[in-house]
Amino acid sequence: MDDVFDRLDPERAWAAVVATLALAGTIGSLLFPKQVYDQFIWKYYWGPVAADGNGASCAVREDGQVDYLSAGCDTASGVVAEPGYTVVSTVSYAVLLVLLLAGVYFLVERLEIEAKVEALYPLFPWVLFGGALRTVEDASVAMLRATGDPAIPFPWSAAIISPFIYVTVFLLAVAAIVASVWLERDGRVERWERPFGATGVALFTATIAALSYLAVTTDPVEFNPLVLVVVLAIATAATAIAWVGTERYWPEVNVGTGIVGTLIIWGHSVDGIANVISLDWAEEFDLAHVYSPKHVVNSGIQDVTRSIQPAWLTDAIGVTWPFFPVKVVAAVVVLWLFNDEIIEESPRYSVLMLLAVLAVGLGPGTRDVLRAAFGV
């Protein structure tokens, strides 16, 4: 058995897993359409995307036909899919993220790119870009609900809705990194990180420009700068406190990543405080909408807090606030796990895992704060 694993090519094994999953879904859908496609693939993946892209409260599939409802989802017959995440889809997207990161790992190995923790700097704007791009679809849905005409019609908008947006950003990043490495080896640039990071900044800037244009030219999209100011200020303060505190009382946390680790803490702080403001302080910040949690972890924290917190305190500060310290503490613990020994032994693996940690915090956090700021 050990000889089999020794001879197994990890890259080919990855390709085999991807191909097997794709074939299983395709063949299963053809042979057992109701059980595999309707009850699984459509219900947990395409149905929520279709409902989201059409601005509906839910999508209902029955006898091959799909209806989009704004009410009555609980009593609808057929297979019902609502926008947002379930336990099944959350776990599946985590698996998808791992597969994408594995693909990046093999690409980095094939291109013989030197991996350093500092690579998180040029990767940082790409994570911001992913969250901002998802907000563009939110703005498109807001226009659809208000005017009947989306900025990006469905199914084209599916490319920037989870989980397909992961693939979209992944393909753009792969193209950018290949081009950047070529520029370095051709002697056109000194380091590949510079054009790669600059491309991420340009895409993020263009996405913010698109949102700003919609805010100026349309009624459904507006701009509330107070949300941005408060979220960025609190997230930055929390990051500074975490850095100073760990440097003084728990220096082992920063041995492996150094100052680069503050990017991860900051990203998760943005996600935490943006959720608190969006879910519990919408009225105080004059937000255009009252938001609800789409992630099962956030919903679970709210349920637990509501069950043990006094009613008077809930009325005063809400039930989402524990999500903020949980996110910050979780980020600090992750940095502690990635000590200098682990990073020195597996630098490429460590960078990719740290990127994943950054992405699951800053990605949704960017979307949450931009949704609140642009009222979509």
C-alpha positions in Angstrom: 0.0 0.0 0.0 2.9 2.4 0.8 4.3 1.7 -2.7 1.0 2.7 -4.2 1.0 6.0 -2.4 4.6 6.6 -3.3 3.9 6.1 -7.0 0.8 8.3 -6.9 1.2 11.6 -8.7 -0.6 14.2 -6.6 -1.3 16.4 -9.6 -2.9 13.5 -11.5 -4.8 12.5 -8.4 -6.2 16.0 -8.1 -7.2 16.0 -11.8 -8.8 12.6 -11.3 -10.8 13.8 -8.3 -12.1 16.8 -10.2 -13.0 14.7 -13.2 -14.7 12.1 -11.1 -16.9 14.7 -9.3 -17.8 16.2 -12.7 -18.7 12.9 -14.2 -20.6 11.7 -11.2 -22.8 14.8 -11.2 -23.3 14.6 -15.0 -24.1 10.9 -15.2 -26.2 10.9 -12.0 -28.2 13.8 -13.4 -28.9 11.9 -16.6 -29.7 8.6 -15.0 -31.6 9.9 -11.9 -32.6 13.4 -12.7 -35.1 13.8 -9.9 -32.9 12.4 -7.2 -29.5 13.7 -8.3 -30.3 16.9 -10.2 -33.6 18.2 -8.7 -33.1 17.1 -5.1 -29.3 17.8 -4.9 -27.6 19.8 -7.6 -30.5 22.1 -8.3 -31.7 22.4 -4.8 -28.4 23.3 -3.2 -26.4 24.9 -6.0 -28.1 26.2 -9.1 -31.5 26.9 -7.5 -30.2 29.3 -4.9 -28.1 31.1 -7.6 -31.1 31.3 -9.9 -33.3 32.7 -7.1 -30.6 35.2 -6.2 -30.0 36.3 -9.8 -33.7 36.8 -10.4 -34.2 38.8 -7.1 -36.7 36.2 -5.8 -37.3 35.0 -2.3 -37.1 31.4 -3.6 -37.1 29.3 -6.8 -39.4 26.4 -7.1 -38.8 23.5 -9.5 -41.6 21.0 -10.3 -41.9 18.8 -13.3 -39.0 20.5 -15.1 -40.5 24.0 -14.7 -39.1 26.7 -12.5 -41.1 29.5 -10.8 -39.7 32.4 -8.9 -41.6 33.5 -5.9 -41.5 36.7 -3.8 -43.7 35.1 -1.1 -45.3 31.8 -0.1 -42.1 29.8 -0.2 -42.9 27.8 2.9 -46.1 26.4 1.3 -44.9 25.9 -2.2 -44.9 22.4 -3.7 -41.9 21.0 -5.5 -38.3 21.5 -4.8 -37.7 24.9 -3.1 -34.3 26.7 -3.2 -33.7 30.0 -1.4 -30.8 32.4 -1.9 -28.0 32.0 0.7 -26.2 29.0 2.2 -27.2 25.7 3.8 -25.0 23.3 5.7 -24.7 21.2 2.5 -23.7 24.1 0.3 -21.3 25.5 2.9 -19.5 22.2 3.2 -19.5 21.8 -0.5 -18.1 25.3 -1.1 -15.3 24.6 1.4 -14.4 21.5 -0.6 -14.5 23.5 -3.8 -12.2 26.1 -2.2 -9.8 23.3 -1.2 -9.8 21.9 -4.7 -9.1 25.4 -6.2 -6.3 26.0 -3.8 -4.8 22.6 -4.6 -5.0 23.6 -8.3 -3.1 26.8 -7.5 -0.6 24.8 -5.5 0.2 22.6 -8.5 0.3 25.6 -10.8 2.8 27.3 -8.5 4.9 24.2 -8.4 4.8 23.8 -12.2 5.9 27.5 -12.7 8.5 27.0 -10.0 7.4 30.1 -8.1 9.2 30.8 -4.9 6.6 31.0 -2.1 6.9 33.5 0.7 4.5 34.7 3.3 4.9 38.2 1.8 3.0 36.9 -1.2 -0.1 37.7 0.7 0.5 41.4 0.0 -0.2 41.1 -3.8 -2.9 38.5 -3.1 -4.7 40.9 -0.8 -6.3 43.1 -3.5 -7.6 40.0 -5.3 -9.6 39.0 -2.2 -11.0 42.6 -2.0 -11.9 42.3 -5.7 -13.8 39.1 -5.2 -15.9 40.6 -2.4 -16.5 43.8 -4.4 -17.5 41.9 -7.6 -20.1 40.0 -5.6 -21.6 43.3 -4.5 -22.0 44.3 -8.1 -24.5 41.4 -8.5 -26.2 42.6 -5.3 -26.6 46.0 -7.0 -27.9 44.4 -10.1 -30.6 42.5 -8.1 -31.5 45.8 -6.3 -32.1 47.4 -9.7 -34.1 44.4 -10.9 -36.4 44.6 -7.8 -36.9 48.4 -8.2 -37.1 48.8 -12.0 -37.5 45.3 -13.5 -34.2 45.7 -15.3 -31.0 44.3 -13.8 -27.6 45.8 -14.5 -26.4 42.3 -15.4 -29.2 39.9 -16.6 -29.4 36.3 -15.5 -27.8 33.8 -16.3 -24.8 36.0 -17.0 -24.9 37.2 -13.5 -24.4 33.6 -12.3 -20.7 34.1 -13.0 -20.5 36.5 -10.0 -22.7 34.6 -7.6 -21.4 31.9 -5.2 -20.0 29.4 -6.0 -19.4 30.4 -9.6 -17.7 33.6 -8.6 -14.9 31.6 -7.0 -14.2 30.0 -10.4 -14.4 33.4 -12.1 -11.9 35.1 -9.8 -9.8 31.9 -9.8 -9.5 31.9 -13.6 -8.7 35.7 -13.7 -6.0 35.2 -11.0 -4.5 32.3 -12.8 -4.3 34.3 -16.1 -2.7 37.2 -14.2 -0.2 35.1 -12.4 0.9 33.3 -15.5 1.3 36.6 -17.4 3.2 38.1 -14.4 5.6 35.3 -14.2 6.2 35.5 -17.9 6.9 39.2 -17.6 9.5 38.5 -14.8 11.3 35.8 -16.7 11.3 37.8 -19.9 13.1 40.6 -18.0 10.2 43.1 -18.4 9.7 43.4 -14.6 11.9 42.7 -11.6 9.3 40.7 -9.6 6.2 39.0 -10.7 4.3 40.1 -7.5 4.2 43.7 -8.7 2.2 43.3 -12.0 0.1 40.6 -10.3 -0.8 42.8 -7.3 -1.3 45.8 -9.6 -3.8 43.8 -11.7 -5.7 43.0 -8.5 -5.8 46.7 -7.5 -6.9 47.7 -11.0 -9.8 45.2 -11.0 -10.9 46.2 -7.5 -10.7 49.8 -8.4 -12.8 49.2 -11.5 -15.4 47.3 -9.5 -15.7 50.1 -7.0 -16.0 52.6 -9.8 -18.8 50.6 -11.3 -20.7 50.6 -7.9 -20.0 54.3 -7.6 -21.4 54.9 -11.1 -24.6 53.0 -10.2 -24.9 55.0 -7.0 -24.7 58.3 -8.9 -26.9 57.3 -11.8 -29.6 55.1 -10.3 -32.0 55.3 -7.4 -31.8 51.7 -6.1 -28.1 52.1 -5.4 -27.0 54.8 -3.0 -23.9 55.6 -0.9 -23.6 55.7 2.9 -19.9 56.6 3.7 -20.5 56.4 7.5 -20.6 52.6 7.3 -17.2 52.4 5.5 -15.6 54.9 8.0 -16.9 53.0 11.1 -16.1 49.5 9.8 -12.6 50.4 8.7 -11.8 52.4 11.8 -13.0 49.6 14.2 -11.4 46.8 12.2 -8.1 48.7 12.1 -8.2 49.5 15.8 -9.0 45.8 16.6 -6.1 44.7 14.4 -3.7 47.1 16.2 -4.8 45.9 19.6 -4.4 42.3 18.6 -0.9 43.0 17.2 0.3 44.9 20.2 -1.3 42.5 22.6 0.1 39.3 21.0 3.6 40.9 20.6 3.6 41.7 24.3 1.8 38.7 25.9 1.8 36.0 23.2 4.7 36.7 20.8 4.6 33.1 19.5 1.5 34.1 17.4 3.6 36.3 15.1 6.8 34.3 14.8 5.8 32.6 11.6 3.9 35.4 9.7 5.3 38.6 11.2 3.5 41.8 10.3 1.9 40.1 7.3 -0.4 38.3 9.7 -2.2 41.6 10.4 -3.8 41.3 7.0 -5.6 38.2 8.1 -6.7 39.7 11.4 -7.9 42.9 9.7 -9.8 40.9 7.1 -11.7 38.9 9.7 -12.2 42.0 11.8 -13.9 43.7 8.8 -16.2 40.7 8.4 -17.1 40.7 12.1 -17.9 44.3 12.5 -19.7 44.6 9.1 -22.0 41.8 10.2 -22.7 43.4 13.5 -23.6 46.7 11.9 -25.6 45.2 9.1 -27.6 42.8 11.2 -28.2 44.7 14.4 -27.5 48.4 13.8 -29.2 49.0 10.4 -31.6 51.6 11.8 -28.9 53.5 13.7 -26.7 53.7 10.6 -29.7 54.5 8.3 -29.1 51.5 6.1 -31.3 51.1 3.1 -32.2 47.5 4.0 -32.6 45.2 7.1 -30.2 42.4 6.4 -30.4 38.8 7.6 -27.5 36.3 8.1 -26.9 33.9 5.1 -24.2 31.8 6.8 -25.0 29.0 9.2 -22.2 29.9 11.6 -23.5 33.5 12.0 -27.1 32.3 12.4 -25.9 29.8 15.1 -24.1 32.5 17.0 -27.2 34.7 16.9 -29.4 31.8 18.2 -27.0 30.9 21.1 -26.6 34.6 22.1 -30.4 35.1 22.0 -31.0 32.1 24.2 -28.5 33.1 27.0 -28.4 36.9 26.8 -30.9 38.9 28.9 -33.7 40.4 26.8 -32.9 44.0 27.9 -29.3 43.6 26.7 -30.5 42.1 23.4 -32.7 45.1 22.9 -29.8 47.4 23.6 -26.9 45.8 21.6 -28.4 43.0 19.5 -27.3 39.4 19.3 -24.6 39.5 16.6 -21.9 41.2 18.6 -20.1 37.9 19.6 -19.4 37.2 16.0 -16.8 40.1 16.1 -14.6 38.8 18.9 -15.0 35.2 17.6 -13.6 36.2 14.2 -10.7 38.1 15.7 -9.7 35.4 18.2 -10.1 32.7 15.5 -7.7 34.7 13.2 -5.2 35.0 16.0 -5.3 31.3 16.8 -4.8 30.4 13.1 -1.7 32.6 13.0 -0.4 30.9 16.1 -0.8 27.5 14.4 1.3 28.7 11.4 4.6 29.0 13.3 8.0 29.5 11.6 8.8 25.7 11.6 5.6 24.9 9.6 6.2 27.7 7.1 9.8 26.8 6.6 9.0 23.1 6.0 6.0 23.8 3.6 6.1 27.4 2.4 3.8 26.9 -0.6 1.3 24.9 1.4 1.4 27.5 4.2 0.9 30.5 1.9 -2.1 28.8 0.3 -3.7 27.9 3.6 -3.2 31.5 4.9 -4.7 32.8 1.7 -7.7 30.6 2.3 -8.0 31.9 5.8 -7.8 35.5 4.5 -10.4 34.8 1.8 -13.0 33.3 4.0 -12.8 36.4 6.2 -12.1 39.4 4.0 -14.0 38.1 1.0 -17.5 38.1 2.6 -16.5 41.0 4.9 -15.8 43.2 1.8 -19.2 42.2 0.4 -21.0 42.9 3.6 -19.6 46.3 4.2 -20.0 47.3 0.5 -23.6 46.1 0.5 -24.4 48.2 3.5 -22.5 51.2 2.2 -24.2 51.1 -1.3 -27.6 50.1 0.1 -28.0 46.9 -1.9 
